Amino acid sequence: MEKEGIKNKIAGAFGSYDWGDGQWMRDFVERLKKDGFGVVEDGLTIHLTPGDEEKEQCREYGKQIAEKVK
């Protein structure tokens, strides 16, 4: 159910995990969308601690979010 005042707001969702396959992020993104948020690229999920490549993915994801909110 969309929440008043947040419809069409842009949201970025990032998280890391150690077990499973990151289903929690898919569930969280789905909740954000149901609440009316526009989620950038369905979030960004990283397994374990981000290394150099994953840190670059985070930077790029941040840039995508910034472009959407301009």
PDB file of N, H, CA, C and O in Angstrom:
ATOM      1  N   MET A   1       0.832  -1.174   0.000  1.00  0.00           N
ATOM      2  CA  MET A   1       0.000   0.000   0.000  1.00  0.00           C
ATOM      3  C   MET A   1       0.882   1.245   0.000  1.00  0.00           C
ATOM      4  O   MET A   1       1.761   1.395   0.849  1.00  0.00           O
ATOM      5  N   GLU A   2       0.645   2.115  -0.939  1.00  0.00           N
ATOM      6  H   GLU A   2      -0.069   1.993  -1.629  1.00  0.00           H
ATOM      7  CA  GLU A   2       1.464   3.328  -1.030  1.00  0.00           C
ATOM      8  C   GLU A   2       1.217   4.231   0.167  1.00  0.00           C
ATOM      9  O   GLU A   2       0.079   4.422   0.596  1.00  0.00           O
ATOM     10  N   LYS A   3       2.280   4.773   0.690  1.00  0.00           N
ATOM     11  H   LYS A   3       3.205   4.618   0.342  1.00  0.00           H
ATOM     12  CA  LYS A   3       2.213   5.687   1.829  1.00  0.00           C
ATOM     13  C   LYS A   3       2.113   7.111   1.302  1.00  0.00           C
ATOM     14  O   LYS A   3       2.804   7.489   0.356  1.00  0.00           O
ATOM     15  N   GLU A   4       1.252   7.884   1.921  1.00  0.00           N
ATOM     16  H   GLU A   4       0.690   7.577   2.690  1.00  0.00           H
ATOM     17  CA  GLU A   4       1.076   9.270   1.498  1.00  0.00           C
ATOM     18  C   GLU A   4       2.376  10.043   1.692  1.00  0.00           C
ATOM     19  O   GLU A   4       3.026   9.922   2.731  1.00  0.00           O
ATOM     20  N   GLY A   5       2.751  10.827   0.704  1.00  0.00           N
ATOM     21  H   GLY A   5       2.223  10.926  -0.140  1.00  0.00           H
ATOM     22  CA  GLY A   5       3.929  11.677   0.805  1.00  0.00           C
ATOM     23  C   GLY A   5       5.217  11.044   0.293  1.00  0.00           C
ATOM     24  O   GLY A   5       6.230  11.733   0.170  1.00  0.00           O
ATOM     25  N   ILE A   6       5.199   9.753  -0.006  1.00  0.00           N
ATOM     26  H   ILE A   6       4.377   9.193   0.094  1.00  0.00           H
ATOM     27  CA  ILE A   6       6.439   9.136  -0.505  1.00  0.00           C
ATOM     28  C   ILE A   6       6.288   8.578  -1.913  1.00  0.00           C
ATOM     29  O   ILE A   6       7.251   8.065  -2.483  1.00  0.00           O
ATOM     30  N   LYS A   7       5.111   8.672  -2.469  1.00  0.00           N
ATOM     31  H   LYS A   7       4.329   9.089  -2.007  1.00  0.00           H
ATOM     32  CA  LYS A   7       4.900   8.159  -3.820  1.00  0.00           C
ATOM     33  C   LYS A   7       5.894   8.807  -4.778  1.00  0.00           C
ATOM     34  O   LYS A   7       6.064  10.026  -4.788  1.00  0.00           O
ATOM     35  N   ASN A   8       6.537   7.984  -5.568  1.00  0.00           N
ATOM     36  H   ASN A   8       6.400   6.993  -5.560  1.00  0.00           H
ATOM     37  CA  ASN A   8       7.507   8.397  -6.591  1.00  0.00           C
ATOM     38  C   ASN A   8       8.814   8.935  -6.015  1.00  0.00           C
ATOM     39  O   ASN A   8       9.622   9.480  -6.767  1.00  0.00           O
ATOM     40  N   LYS A   9       9.046   8.807  -4.738  1.00  0.00           N
ATOM     41  H   LYS A   9       8.390   8.364  -4.127  1.00  0.00           H
ATOM     42  CA  LYS A   9      10.342   9.175  -4.166  1.00  0.00           C
ATOM     43  C   LYS A   9      11.351   8.113  -4.573  1.00  0.00           C
ATOM     44  O   LYS A   9      11.001   6.941  -4.718  1.00  0.00           O
ATOM     45  N   ILE A  10      12.584   8.514  -4.753  1.00  0.00           N
ATOM     46  H   ILE A  10      12.868   9.465  -4.635  1.00  0.00           H
ATOM     47  CA  ILE A  10      13.637   7.590  -5.163  1.00  0.00           C
ATOM     48  C   ILE A  10      14.291   6.987  -3.924  1.00  0.00           C
ATOM     49  O   ILE A  10      14.571   7.691  -2.954  1.00  0.00           O
ATOM     50  N   ALA A  11      14.530   5.690  -3.964  1.00  0.00           N
ATOM     51  H   ALA A  11      14.303   5.118  -4.752  1.00  0.00           H
ATOM     52  CA  ALA A  11      15.196   5.003  -2.862  1.00  0.00           C
ATOM     53  C   ALA A  11      16.334   4.159  -3.403  1.00  0.00           C
ATOM     54  O   ALA A  11      16.217   3.523  -4.450  1.00  0.00           O
ATOM     55  N   GLY A  12      17.417   4.166  -2.682  1.00  0.00           N
ATOM     56  H   GLY A  12      17.512   4.682  -1.831  1.00  0.00           H
ATOM     57  CA  GLY A  12      18.520   3.262  -2.954  1.00  0.00           C
ATOM     58  C   GLY A  12      18.541   2.241  -1.836  1.00  0.00           C
ATOM     59  O   GLY A  12      18.304   2.585  -0.678  1.00  0.00           O
ATOM     60  N   ALA A  13      18.815   1.016  -2.159  1.00  0.00           N
ATOM     61  H   ALA A  13      19.007   0.737  -3.100  1.00  0.00           H
ATOM     62  CA  ALA A  13      18.864  -0.036  -1.142  1.00  0.00           C
ATOM     63  C   ALA A  13      20.178  -0.794  -1.304  1.00  0.00           C
ATOM     64  O   ALA A  13      20.449  -1.368  -2.358  1.00  0.00           O
ATOM     65  N   PHE A  14      20.983  -0.790  -0.258  1.00  0.00           N
ATOM     66  H   PHE A  14      20.763  -0.323   0.599  1.00  0.00           H
ATOM     67  CA  PHE A  14      22.266  -1.477  -0.285  1.00  0.00           C
ATOM     68  C   PHE A  14      22.412  -2.313   0.967  1.00  0.00           C
ATOM     69  O   PHE A  14      21.988  -1.919   2.053  1.00  0.00           O
ATOM     70  N   GLY A  15      23.015  -3.462   0.798  1.00  0.00           N
ATOM     71  H   GLY A  15      23.360  -3.782  -0.084  1.00  0.00           H
ATOM     72  CA  GLY A  15      23.306  -4.282   1.966  1.00  0.00           C
ATOM     73  C   GLY A  15      24.236  -5.420   1.603  1.00  0.00           C
ATOM     74  O   GLY A  15      24.376  -5.792   0.438  1.00  0.00           O
ATOM     75  N   SER A  16      24.863  -5.957   2.622  1.00  0.00           N
ATOM     76  H   SER A  16      24.750  -5.654   3.569  1.00  0.00           H
ATOM     77  CA  SER A  16      25.707  -7.136   2.426  1.00  0.00           C
ATOM     78  C   SER A  16      25.167  -8.261   3.296  1.00  0.00           C
ATOM     79  O   SER A  16      24.413  -8.029   4.241  1.00  0.00           O
ATOM     80  N   TYR A  17      25.561  -9.467   2.965  1.00  0.00           N
ATOM     81  H   TYR A  17      26.174  -9.655   2.198  1.00  0.00           H
ATOM     82  CA  TYR A  17      25.071 -10.629   3.708  1.00  0.00           C
ATOM     83  C   TYR A  17      26.166 -11.684   3.766  1.00  0.00           C
ATOM     84  O   TYR A  17      27.125 -11.657   2.995  1.00  0.00           O
ATOM     85  N   ASP A  18      25.998 -12.607   4.695  1.00  0.00           N
ATOM     86  H   ASP A  18      25.219 -12.629   5.322  1.00  0.00           H
ATOM     87  CA  ASP A  18      26.986 -13.668   4.876  1.00  0.00           C
ATOM     88  C   ASP A  18      26.409 -15.043   4.568  1.00  0.00           C
ATOM     89  O   ASP A  18      27.151 -15.959   4.213  1.00  0.00           O
ATOM     90  N   TRP A  19      25.125 -15.195   4.697  1.00  0.00           N
ATOM     91  H   TRP A  19      24.522 -14.451   4.986  1.00  0.00           H
ATOM     92  CA  TRP A  19      24.523 -16.502   4.441  1.00  0.00           C
ATOM     93  C   TRP A  19      23.291 -16.314   3.559  1.00  0.00           C
ATOM     94  O   TRP A  19      22.778 -15.203   3.420  1.00  0.00           O
ATOM     95  N   GLY A  20      22.832 -17.397   2.974  1.00  0.00           N
ATOM     96  H   GLY A  20      23.249 -18.298   3.086  1.00  0.00           H
ATOM     97  CA  GLY A  20      21.681 -17.336   2.083  1.00  0.00           C
ATOM     98  C   GLY A  20      22.064 -16.762   0.731  1.00  0.00           C
ATOM     99  O   GLY A  20      23.221 -16.815   0.315  1.00  0.00           O
ATOM    100  N   ASP A  21      21.075 -16.218   0.063  1.00  0.00           N
ATOM    101  H   ASP A  21      20.135 -16.175   0.401  1.00  0.00           H
ATOM    102  CA  ASP A  21      21.309 -15.695  -1.289  1.00  0.00           C
ATOM    103  C   ASP A  21      20.870 -14.250  -1.443  1.00  0.00           C
ATOM    104  O   ASP A  21      20.727 -13.760  -2.564  1.00  0.00           O
ATOM    105  N   GLY A  22      20.655 -13.558  -0.321  1.00  0.00           N
ATOM    106  H   GLY A  22      20.771 -13.956   0.589  1.00  0.00           H
ATOM    107  CA  GLY A  22      20.240 -12.165  -0.392  1.00  0.00           C
ATOM    108  C   GLY A  22      18.745 -11.966  -0.571  1.00  0.00           C
ATOM    109  O   GLY A  22      18.308 -10.885  -0.967  1.00  0.00           O
ATOM    110  N   GLN A  23      17.956 -12.992  -0.284  1.00  0.00           N
ATOM    111  H   GLN A  23      18.311 -13.870   0.038  1.00  0.00           H
ATOM    112  CA  GLN A  23      16.500 -12.889  -0.424  1.00  0.00           C
ATOM    113  C   GLN A  23      15.937 -11.728   0.389  1.00  0.00           C
ATOM    114  O   GLN A  23      14.962 -11.096  -0.017  1.00  0.00           O
ATOM    115  N   TRP A  24      16.546 -11.450   1.523  1.00  0.00           N
ATOM    116  H   TRP A  24      17.338 -11.963   1.852  1.00  0.00           H
ATOM    117  CA  TRP A  24      16.082 -10.342   2.374  1.00  0.00           C
ATOM    118  C   TRP A  24      16.055  -9.024   1.596  1.00  0.00           C
ATOM    119  O   TRP A  24      15.166  -8.197   1.800  1.00  0.00           O
ATOM    120  N   MET A  25      17.042  -8.831   0.697  1.00  0.00           N
ATOM    121  H   MET A  25      17.764  -9.502   0.531  1.00  0.00           H
ATOM    122  CA  MET A  25      17.069  -7.589  -0.084  1.00  0.00           C
ATOM    123  C   MET A  25      15.931  -7.583  -1.096  1.00  0.00           C
ATOM    124  O   MET A  25      15.273  -6.558  -1.272  1.00  0.00           O
ATOM    125  N   ARG A  26      15.689  -8.692  -1.754  1.00  0.00           N
ATOM    126  H   ARG A  26      16.224  -9.525  -1.611  1.00  0.00           H
ATOM    127  CA  ARG A  26      14.579  -8.748  -2.709  1.00  0.00           C
ATOM    128  C   ARG A  26      13.255  -8.465  -1.994  1.00  0.00           C
ATOM    129  O   ARG A  26      12.396  -7.760  -2.522  1.00  0.00           O
ATOM    130  N   ASP A  27      13.101  -9.017  -0.797  1.00  0.00           N
ATOM    131  H   ASP A  27      13.799  -9.590  -0.368  1.00  0.00           H
ATOM    132  CA  ASP A  27      11.886  -8.766  -0.015  1.00  0.00           C
ATOM    133  C   ASP A  27      11.780  -7.288   0.364  1.00  0.00           C
ATOM    134  O   ASP A  27      10.708  -6.691   0.264  1.00  0.00           O
ATOM    135  N   PHE A  28      12.895  -6.706   0.799  1.00  0.00           N
ATOM    136  H   PHE A  28      13.765  -7.191   0.881  1.00  0.00           H
ATOM    137  CA  PHE A  28      12.910  -5.297   1.208  1.00  0.00           C
ATOM    138  C   PHE A  28      12.586  -4.390   0.026  1.00  0.00           C
ATOM    139  O   PHE A  28      11.795  -3.457   0.163  1.00  0.00           O
ATOM    140  N   VAL A  29      13.180  -4.648  -1.118  1.00  0.00           N
ATOM    141  H   VAL A  29      13.822  -5.407  -1.229  1.00  0.00           H
ATOM    142  CA  VAL A  29      12.919  -3.840  -2.317  1.00  0.00           C
ATOM    143  C   VAL A  29      11.446  -3.950  -2.708  1.00  0.00           C
ATOM    144  O   VAL A  29      10.829  -2.953  -3.082  1.00  0.00           O
ATOM    145  N   GLU A  30      10.893  -5.128  -2.626  1.00  0.00           N
ATOM    146  H   GLU A  30      11.394  -5.939  -2.322  1.00  0.00           H
ATOM    147  CA  GLU A  30       9.481  -5.314  -2.943  1.00  0.00           C
ATOM    148  C   GLU A  30       8.606  -4.490  -1.999  1.00  0.00           C
ATOM    149  O   GLU A  30       7.628  -3.886  -2.441  1.00  0.00           O
ATOM    150  N   ARG A  31       8.938  -4.456  -0.711  1.00  0.00           N
ATOM    151  H   ARG A  31       9.732  -4.947  -0.352  1.00  0.00           H
ATOM    152  CA  ARG A  31       8.190  -3.638   0.247  1.00  0.00           C
ATOM    153  C   ARG A  31       8.302  -2.150  -0.095  1.00  0.00           C
ATOM    154  O   ARG A  31       7.315  -1.416  -0.046  1.00  0.00           O
ATOM    155  N   LEU A  32       9.528  -1.713  -0.444  1.00  0.00           N
ATOM    156  H   LEU A  32      10.329  -2.309  -0.483  1.00  0.00           H
ATOM    157  CA  LEU A  32       9.701  -0.307  -0.829  1.00  0.00           C
ATOM    158  C   LEU A  32       8.825   0.036  -2.028  1.00  0.00           C
ATOM    159  O   LEU A  32       8.162   1.073  -2.044  1.00  0.00           O
ATOM    160  N   LYS A  33       8.824  -0.831  -3.022  1.00  0.00           N
ATOM    161  H   LYS A  33       9.362  -1.674  -3.009  1.00  0.00           H
ATOM    162  CA  LYS A  33       8.020  -0.586  -4.220  1.00  0.00           C
ATOM    163  C   LYS A  33       6.537  -0.549  -3.892  1.00  0.00           C
ATOM    164  O   LYS A  33       5.811   0.310  -4.393  1.00  0.00           O
ATOM    165  N   LYS A  34       6.078  -1.477  -3.051  1.00  0.00           N
ATOM    166  H   LYS A  34       6.667  -2.175  -2.644  1.00  0.00           H
ATOM    167  CA  LYS A  34       4.664  -1.489  -2.657  1.00  0.00           C
ATOM    168  C   LYS A  34       4.284  -0.223  -1.917  1.00  0.00           C
ATOM    169  O   LYS A  34       3.141   0.227  -1.992  1.00  0.00           O
ATOM    170  N   ASP A  35       5.244   0.354  -1.200  1.00  0.00           N
ATOM    171  H   ASP A  35       6.173  -0.012  -1.139  1.00  0.00           H
ATOM    172  CA  ASP A  35       4.990   1.595  -0.471  1.00  0.00           C
ATOM    173  C   ASP A  35       5.066   2.823  -1.372  1.00  0.00           C
ATOM    174  O   ASP A  35       4.795   3.937  -0.922  1.00  0.00           O
ATOM    175  N   GLY A  36       5.433   2.634  -2.639  1.00  0.00           N
ATOM    176  H   GLY A  36       5.653   1.730  -3.004  1.00  0.00           H
ATOM    177  CA  GLY A  36       5.410   3.736  -3.595  1.00  0.00           C
ATOM    178  C   GLY A  36       6.763   4.301  -3.974  1.00  0.00           C
ATOM    179  O   GLY A  36       6.829   5.259  -4.743  1.00  0.00           O
ATOM    180  N   PHE A  37       7.843   3.739  -3.460  1.00  0.00           N
ATOM    181  H   PHE A  37       7.790   2.960  -2.835  1.00  0.00           H
ATOM    182  CA  PHE A  37       9.170   4.222  -3.808  1.00  0.00           C
ATOM    183  C   PHE A  37       9.593   3.720  -5.183  1.00  0.00           C
ATOM    184  O   PHE A  37       9.204   2.632  -5.608  1.00  0.00           O
ATOM    185  N   GLY A  38      10.386   4.522  -5.866  1.00  0.00           N
ATOM    186  H   GLY A  38      10.702   5.405  -5.521  1.00  0.00           H
ATOM    187  CA  GLY A  38      11.059   4.078  -7.074  1.00  0.00           C
ATOM    188  C   GLY A  38      12.448   3.619  -6.654  1.00  0.00           C
ATOM    189  O   GLY A  38      13.291   4.443  -6.299  1.00  0.00           O
ATOM    190  N   VAL A  39      12.693   2.327  -6.688  1.00  0.00           N
ATOM    191  H   VAL A  39      12.008   1.658  -6.976  1.00  0.00           H
ATOM    192  CA  VAL A  39      13.968   1.786  -6.218  1.00  0.00           C
ATOM    193  C   VAL A  39      14.933   1.692  -7.394  1.00  0.00           C
ATOM    194  O   VAL A  39      14.604   1.124  -8.436  1.00  0.00           O
ATOM    195  N   VAL A  40      16.111   2.246  -7.221  1.00  0.00           N
ATOM    196  H   VAL A  40      16.379   2.707  -6.375  1.00  0.00           H
ATOM    197  CA  VAL A  40      17.128   2.265  -8.261  1.00  0.00           C
ATOM    198  C   VAL A  40      17.704   0.859  -8.438  1.00  0.00           C
ATOM    199  O   VAL A  40      18.229   0.265  -7.496  1.00  0.00           O
ATOM    200  N   GLU A  41      17.597   0.346  -9.651  1.00  0.00           N
ATOM    201  H   GLU A  41      17.171   0.828 -10.416  1.00  0.00           H
ATOM    202  CA  GLU A  41      18.185  -0.939 -10.048  1.00  0.00           C
ATOM    203  C   GLU A  41      17.882  -2.098  -9.104  1.00  0.00           C
ATOM    204  O   GLU A  41      18.698  -3.010  -8.975  1.00  0.00           O
ATOM    205  N   ASP A  42      16.752  -2.082  -8.457  1.00  0.00           N
ATOM    206  H   ASP A  42      16.089  -1.341  -8.562  1.00  0.00           H
ATOM    207  CA  ASP A  42      16.379  -3.150  -7.517  1.00  0.00           C
ATOM    208  C   ASP A  42      17.397  -3.355  -6.411  1.00  0.00           C
ATOM    209  O   ASP A  42      17.546  -4.463  -5.896  1.00  0.00           O
ATOM    210  N   GLY A  43      18.093  -2.299  -6.046  1.00  0.00           N
ATOM    211  H   GLY A  43      17.972  -1.398  -6.464  1.00  0.00           H
ATOM    212  CA  GLY A  43      19.044  -2.367  -4.935  1.00  0.00           C
ATOM    213  C   GLY A  43      20.379  -2.962  -5.350  1.00  0.00           C
ATOM    214  O   GLY A  43      20.570  -3.401  -6.484  1.00  0.00           O
ATOM    215  N   LEU A  44      21.291  -2.960  -4.397  1.00  0.00           N
ATOM    216  H   LEU A  44      21.136  -2.603  -3.475  1.00  0.00           H
ATOM    217  CA  LEU A  44      22.622  -3.526  -4.606  1.00  0.00           C
ATOM    218  C   LEU A  44      22.955  -4.396  -3.399  1.00  0.00           C
ATOM    219  O   LEU A  44      22.986  -3.921  -2.264  1.00  0.00           O
ATOM    220  N   THR A  45      23.198  -5.651  -3.656  1.00  0.00           N
ATOM    221  H   THR A  45      23.173  -6.038  -4.578  1.00  0.00           H
ATOM    222  CA  THR A  45      23.511  -6.600  -2.597  1.00  0.00           C
ATOM    223  C   THR A  45      24.904  -7.161  -2.830  1.00  0.00           C
ATOM    224  O   THR A  45      25.231  -7.595  -3.935  1.00  0.00           O
ATOM    225  N   ILE A  46      25.717  -7.151  -1.792  1.00  0.00           N
ATOM    226  H   ILE A  46      25.452  -6.799  -0.895  1.00  0.00           H
ATOM    227  CA  ILE A  46      27.087  -7.638  -1.861  1.00  0.00           C
ATOM    228  C   ILE A  46      27.247  -8.800  -0.875  1.00  0.00           C
ATOM    229  O   ILE A  46      26.808  -8.712   0.272  1.00  0.00           O
ATOM    230  N   HIS A  47      27.868  -9.870  -1.322  1.00  0.00           N
ATOM    231  H   HIS A  47      28.225  -9.942  -2.254  1.00  0.00           H
ATOM    232  CA  HIS A  47      28.147 -10.995  -0.433  1.00  0.00           C
ATOM    233  C   HIS A  47      29.410 -10.705   0.361  1.00  0.00           C
ATOM    234  O   HIS A  47      30.467 -10.417  -0.201  1.00  0.00           O
ATOM    235  N   LEU A  48      29.282 -10.785   1.666  1.00  0.00           N
ATOM    236  H   LEU A  48      28.423 -11.019   2.123  1.00  0.00           H
ATOM    237  CA  LEU A  48      30.379 -10.538   2.607  1.00  0.00           C
ATOM    238  C   LEU A  48      30.877  -9.092   2.525  1.00  0.00           C
ATOM    239  O   LEU A  48      30.136  -8.202   2.107  1.00  0.00           O
ATOM    240  N   THR A  49      32.114  -8.864   2.917  1.00  0.00           N
ATOM    241  H   THR A  49      32.716  -9.587   3.256  1.00  0.00           H
ATOM    242  CA  THR A  49      32.690  -7.522   2.946  1.00  0.00           C
ATOM    243  C   THR A  49      33.087  -7.094   1.534  1.00  0.00           C
ATOM    244  O   THR A  49      33.740  -7.853   0.818  1.00  0.00           O
ATOM    245  N   PRO A  50      32.698  -5.887   1.133  1.00  0.00           N
ATOM    246  CA  PRO A  50      33.046  -5.431  -0.221  1.00  0.00           C
ATOM    247  C   PRO A  50      34.559  -5.332  -0.436  1.00  0.00           C
ATOM    248  O   PRO A  50      35.278  -4.758   0.383  1.00  0.00           O
ATOM    249  N   GLY A  51      35.024  -5.895  -1.542  1.00  0.00           N
ATOM    250  H   GLY A  51      34.440  -6.361  -2.207  1.00  0.00           H
ATOM    251  CA  GLY A  51      36.405  -5.735  -1.973  1.00  0.00           C
ATOM    252  C   GLY A  51      36.465  -4.560  -2.942  1.00  0.00           C
ATOM    253  O   GLY A  51      35.503  -3.801  -3.058  1.00  0.00           O
ATOM    254  N   ASP A  52      37.566  -4.410  -3.624  1.00  0.00           N
ATOM    255  H   ASP A  52      38.348  -5.026  -3.530  1.00  0.00           H
ATOM    256  CA  ASP A  52      37.743  -3.284  -4.549  1.00  0.00           C
ATOM    257  C   ASP A  52      36.664  -3.252  -5.636  1.00  0.00           C
ATOM    258  O   ASP A  52      36.104  -2.194  -5.920  1.00  0.00           O
ATOM    259  N   GLU A  53      36.375  -4.395  -6.237  1.00  0.00           N
ATOM    260  H   GLU A  53      36.830  -5.255  -6.005  1.00  0.00           H
ATOM    261  CA  GLU A  53      35.373  -4.447  -7.304  1.00  0.00           C
ATOM    262  C   GLU A  53      33.990  -4.077  -6.771  1.00  0.00           C
ATOM    263  O   GLU A  53      33.253  -3.325  -7.409  1.00  0.00           O
ATOM    264  N   GLU A  54      33.645  -4.605  -5.608  1.00  0.00           N
ATOM    265  H   GLU A  54      34.243  -5.216  -5.090  1.00  0.00           H
ATOM    266  CA  GLU A  54      32.344  -4.310  -5.023  1.00  0.00           C
ATOM    267  C   GLU A  54      32.250  -2.849  -4.570  1.00  0.00           C
ATOM    268  O   GLU A  54      31.183  -2.239  -4.647  1.00  0.00           O
ATOM    269  N   LYS A  55      33.354  -2.300  -4.105  1.00  0.00           N
ATOM    270  H   LYS A  55      34.221  -2.795  -4.042  1.00  0.00           H
ATOM    271  CA  LYS A  55      33.359  -0.882  -3.729  1.00  0.00           C
ATOM    272  C   LYS A  55      33.093  -0.012  -4.948  1.00  0.00           C
ATOM    273  O   LYS A  55      32.404   1.004  -4.850  1.00  0.00           O
ATOM    274  N   GLU A  56      33.628  -0.400  -6.078  1.00  0.00           N
ATOM    275  H   GLU A  56      34.187  -1.225  -6.157  1.00  0.00           H
ATOM    276  CA  GLU A  56      33.371   0.337  -7.317  1.00  0.00           C
ATOM    277  C   GLU A  56      31.891   0.210  -7.695  1.00  0.00           C
ATOM    278  O   GLU A  56      31.284   1.179  -8.150  1.00  0.00           O
ATOM    279  N   GLN A  57      31.311  -0.973  -7.511  1.00  0.00           N
ATOM    280  H   GLN A  57      31.804  -1.760  -7.141  1.00  0.00           H
ATOM    281  CA  GLN A  57      29.880  -1.147  -7.763  1.00  0.00           C
ATOM    282  C   GLN A  57      29.067  -0.208  -6.863  1.00  0.00           C
ATOM    283  O   GLN A  57      28.071   0.369  -7.300  1.00  0.00           O
ATOM    284  N   CYS A  58      29.494  -0.063  -5.615  1.00  0.00           N
ATOM    285  H   CYS A  58      30.303  -0.532  -5.260  1.00  0.00           H
ATOM    286  CA  CYS A  58      28.810   0.836  -4.678  1.00  0.00           C
ATOM    287  C   CYS A  58      28.892   2.286  -5.153  1.00  0.00           C
ATOM    288  O   CYS A  58      27.900   3.013  -5.105  1.00  0.00           O
ATOM    289  N   ARG A  59      30.059   2.701  -5.606  1.00  0.00           N
ATOM    290  H   ARG A  59      30.865   2.110  -5.645  1.00  0.00           H
ATOM    291  CA  ARG A  59      30.216   4.060  -6.111  1.00  0.00           C
ATOM    292  C   ARG A  59      29.314   4.295  -7.325  1.00  0.00           C
ATOM    293  O   ARG A  59      28.665   5.335  -7.436  1.00  0.00           O
ATOM    294  N   GLU A  60      29.284   3.330  -8.217  1.00  0.00           N
ATOM    295  H   GLU A  60      29.812   2.485  -8.127  1.00  0.00           H
ATOM    296  CA  GLU A  60      28.446   3.458  -9.410  1.00  0.00           C
ATOM    297  C   GLU A  60      26.967   3.483  -9.026  1.00  0.00           C
ATOM    298  O   GLU A  60      26.182   4.225  -9.616  1.00  0.00           O
ATOM    299  N   TYR A  61      26.598   2.687  -8.057  1.00  0.00           N
ATOM    300  H   TYR A  61      27.235   2.084  -7.578  1.00  0.00           H
ATOM    301  CA  TYR A  61      25.210   2.672  -7.593  1.00  0.00           C
ATOM    302  C   TYR A  61      24.847   4.032  -6.998  1.00  0.00           C
ATOM    303  O   TYR A  61      23.759   4.552  -7.249  1.00  0.00           O
ATOM    304  N   GLY A  62      25.743   4.598  -6.223  1.00  0.00           N
ATOM    305  H   GLY A  62      26.626   4.175  -6.020  1.00  0.00           H
ATOM    306  CA  GLY A  62      25.525   5.931  -5.670  1.00  0.00           C
ATOM    307  C   GLY A  62      25.334   6.970  -6.763  1.00  0.00           C
ATOM    308  O   GLY A  62      24.485   7.853  -6.643  1.00  0.00           O
ATOM    309  N   LYS A  63      26.120   6.868  -7.829  1.00  0.00           N
ATOM    310  H   LYS A  63      26.810   6.151  -7.927  1.00  0.00           H
ATOM    311  CA  LYS A  63      25.978   7.794  -8.960  1.00  0.00           C
ATOM    312  C   LYS A  63      24.607   7.636  -9.618  1.00  0.00           C
ATOM    313  O   LYS A  63      23.980   8.625  -9.998  1.00  0.00           O
ATOM    314  N   GLN A  64      24.146   6.394  -9.750  1.00  0.00           N
ATOM    315  H   GLN A  64      24.655   5.590  -9.441  1.00  0.00           H
ATOM    316  CA  GLN A  64      22.828   6.152 -10.344  1.00  0.00           C
ATOM    317  C   GLN A  64      21.730   6.779  -9.497  1.00  0.00           C
ATOM    318  O   GLN A  64      20.783   7.363 -10.023  1.00  0.00           O
ATOM    319  N   ILE A  65      21.864   6.653  -8.195  1.00  0.00           N
ATOM    320  H   ILE A  65      22.633   6.178  -7.768  1.00  0.00           H
ATOM    321  CA  ILE A  65      20.864   7.246  -7.289  1.00  0.00           C
ATOM    322  C   ILE A  65      20.881   8.767  -7.453  1.00  0.00           C
ATOM    323  O   ILE A  65      19.828   9.395  -7.571  1.00  0.00           O
ATOM    324  N   ALA A  66      22.072   9.351  -7.461  1.00  0.00           N
ATOM    325  H   ALA A  66      22.927   8.841  -7.365  1.00  0.00           H
ATOM    326  CA  ALA A  66      22.199  10.808  -7.594  1.00  0.00           C
ATOM    327  C   ALA A  66      21.577  11.301  -8.898  1.00  0.00           C
ATOM    328  O   ALA A  66      20.938  12.353  -8.922  1.00  0.00           O
ATOM    329  N   GLU A  67      21.761  10.545  -9.980  1.00  0.00           N
ATOM    330  H   GLU A  67      22.280   9.691  -9.959  1.00  0.00           H
ATOM    331  CA  GLU A  67      21.178  10.940 -11.273  1.00  0.00           C
ATOM    332  C   GLU A  67      19.644  10.926 -11.216  1.00  0.00           C
ATOM    333  O   GLU A  67      18.990  11.789 -11.802  1.00  0.00           O
ATOM    334  N   LYS A  68      19.087   9.960 -10.519  1.00  0.00           N
ATOM    335  H   LYS A  68      19.618   9.259 -10.043  1.00  0.00           H
ATOM    336  CA  LYS A  68      17.617   9.831 -10.431  1.00  0.00           C
ATOM    337  C   LYS A  68      16.993  10.949  -9.616  1.00  0.00           C
ATOM    338  O   LYS A  68      15.853  11.338  -9.870  1.00  0.00           O
ATOM    339  N   VAL A  69      17.727  11.471  -8.637  1.00  0.00           N
ATOM    340  H   VAL A  69      18.653  11.155  -8.430  1.00  0.00           H
ATOM    341  CA  VAL A  69      17.117  12.476  -7.757  1.00  0.00           C
ATOM    342  C   VAL A  69      17.370  13.904  -8.233  1.00  0.00           C
ATOM    343  O   VAL A  69      16.915  14.851  -7.592  1.00  0.00           O
ATOM    344  N   LYS A  70      18.073  14.074  -9.320  1.00  0.00           N
ATOM    345  H   LYS A  70      18.443  13.305  -9.840  1.00  0.00           H
ATOM    346  CA  LYS A  70      18.323  15.428  -9.845  1.00  0.00           C
ATOM    347  C   LYS A  70      17.047  16.080 -10.284  1.00  0.00           C
ATOM    348  O   LYS A  70      17.064  17.219 -10.751  1.00  0.00           O
TER     349      LYS A  70
END
